[in-house]
Structure formats: C-alpha cells, structure tokens
Amino acid sequence: MTETDFILSNFDVSKASNGSVTWKTPSNIALVKYWGKQEPQIPENASISFTLDACFTLTTLEFRLKKKRPVTGSEFNFEIFFEGEKKEDFKPKIQKFFERIEQYVPFLKDYDFIIKSRNSFPHSSGIASSASGMSALALCVMSLERLLNGAEMTDEYFNKKASFLARLGSGSACRSIEGELIVWGNHTEIEGSSNLFGTKFPFKIHENFKNYHDTILLVDEDEKQVSSTVGHQLMNNHPFAQQRFQQANDNISKISEIIQKGDLKQFIKIVESEALSLHAMMMTSNPYFILMKPNTLKIINKIWEFRSKTNANICFTLDAGANVHVLFPESEKESVNNFIINELIQFCYKKHYICDIIGNGGTQLIVKNEQLKIGY
C-alpha cells in the first residue's frame, strides 16, 4: 500500500456530531532497534518489537461538530488533558501530528476536540510513552473515521491506517497497534514489511517466545535529558550511521530465524547487542550523551552474573533511557522473579518496577455517538 491508499475522500460529518471514543493502547519494546529516520517519519532501518500489555496509555477523544463549517486556513481546535491536568506544553506535538495527518483524515478541522489521556507508567522516563500515546490517539481518530465513512471498512485496513497515522506522530507508535511481534521498515526477508506502517511478524512464533515476560526496572523516573527526536536527528551526520543501519537489518534476518526456531541463547545475544549498540550511537554522536545511569550498569552486570551461574535464559534490553527491560520466558518466571526481587529492585528508584508480558495491541473500550442537528 502507498500513501494515497490512506486518503479519505468520502465522508459525512453529520453521521457523528457529538460523542467520544476511548482506546487503551500499550507501549512496545524493540528487540532490534531503529535509531535514525528521514522525513516524514521514515526509518533508516527495519526494527522488530514485542508489544507490551501492562504499560499502556488510556486515551479518550471527545468530539463536537463545529456550528459553522471551517474556512480555508482555519486552525485545529483541541484541548489536551494528561493525568487530569490541562497540558499546554503537549499541544505543539499534537498540532504537528494533526498537520501531518490532515490530508489523510480531512475532517479534523470540522470538530472541536478534547483529548484526555493517562499512562500506567511514568511519562518520558525511557518507556516508550510516545508509542502508546500517539497510537492510542491515532486509533481514536480512526474510530471517528469509521463513524463518518459509512462504507464497510475491514479491520485490516483500519489497523494499517491507524499504524500509518500513528507513525506520523511517533515512529515507534506504529508498532503498538497490534501484537505480539511487529516489524516496521522495509526488509527483503519480511513479507509485507513497509516503511509506512507496522506489520505483524509473518512467520510462526516458537512456543519458547509465547507469553514472554518483560519486567521493567525503573532506574530513573525523571524525564530524559535528551529527547528521542533529538537523538534520531544526531544520526544524520553520525560517523557510524551506515554501519549501524546495516547491522540492524542483518539482525532482523538473524532474529527472524531465531524466533521461528526458539533459540533462546541466540536471542539473548542479538537483543543485548542491539541494546548496547543503540546506546553506543548516543555516546558517539556529536554532541554525545549518556542516558544510562550507574544503576543501569549495576543491573546489567547482575544479570550477566546470574546468567553465568544458573544458565537462565534471562537478558536485558534498553530503550532510549536508563530503565532496564528484563526479558525472560514463561517457563522461567518463578526463578527469574525471585532473582529480580532479591537482587535487582534495590537499584530501582524507590524500588519501583513493572511486571509486564507480551500483549496483543490496542483495545477499544468506549464509543459514544450522538447526532446533533447543527446547520451550516
């Protein structure tokens, strides 16, 4: 599919004059990372991620049809509330998102919107809050499109367009629409893969990777010192950029085979290498920066020590932050959970951690639609 396939050309705003829609959408954790992109939100390399479950954003989009049809050049009209508080500082990002997607959902200026959102985890702390947040909003917009379009819309098209729209708000958000494993970015060995939207992993997933666990150790709950947007931009002139893009695409090939065969040891090698490569790019950019904290490194070393002693199939990965994602199979959850509680949570901020598991993507919770008589 191409960009033109997602342009909405036929809709009737009278079919949804006043109402709301609510989506609960999870974050995701990349196993093979993308770091570096082109406009508009096109990844420099393919990535693959586990969709999470407990780390989610809950977003309600309230809509009311404007009393007068908007004129050319009119503005988007919306308010945003996060965790119950009005957030003016969030508006520029939503404004930019609406500007990017307007040509695909041209009804946005016909409505006044109120966006209400909350996370189940700390915002901007290295868990992909933009992934869950922008995917939830994209799904809300698509639910409104479904009300207005009238024509039969398949779930496949709905999800692809939601992923396509989410990508224009936050690249990794396109990987949160569905689960369990999502690929984003063109890759010759992944059928159906695209730079425009995330696609489900097309091969059979071995039982070893079913119900995989991700315990997130919250080393630092403050906002990141360097945003992911800035980090991606620093790859434009990075001396190791091309080698890194090739490494990631090669690792997609490797991990695809690993997931099908159930090879946990090779999975560990790829996932940890990817995490460290991501942070190596940060430390060698210009300007350089470090998002890991001393306790991040202490946790990593503890994991390596435990794995060496027990031969457990535990590994870590990192997002663009200090927090550590501890990955392990369902069959080892008892022993690994004991290790985490006894040895690792001491390095977390106020001993905070989140027990998560691989999930299936967004869930629509509520749709309210009242058709008001509003004349133009």
Summary of the structure (lengths in Angstrom):
residues: 376
radius of gyration: 21.0
end to end distance: 36.0
largest distance: 72.9
contacts: 1262
relative contact order: 0.19
helix: 41%
strand: 24%
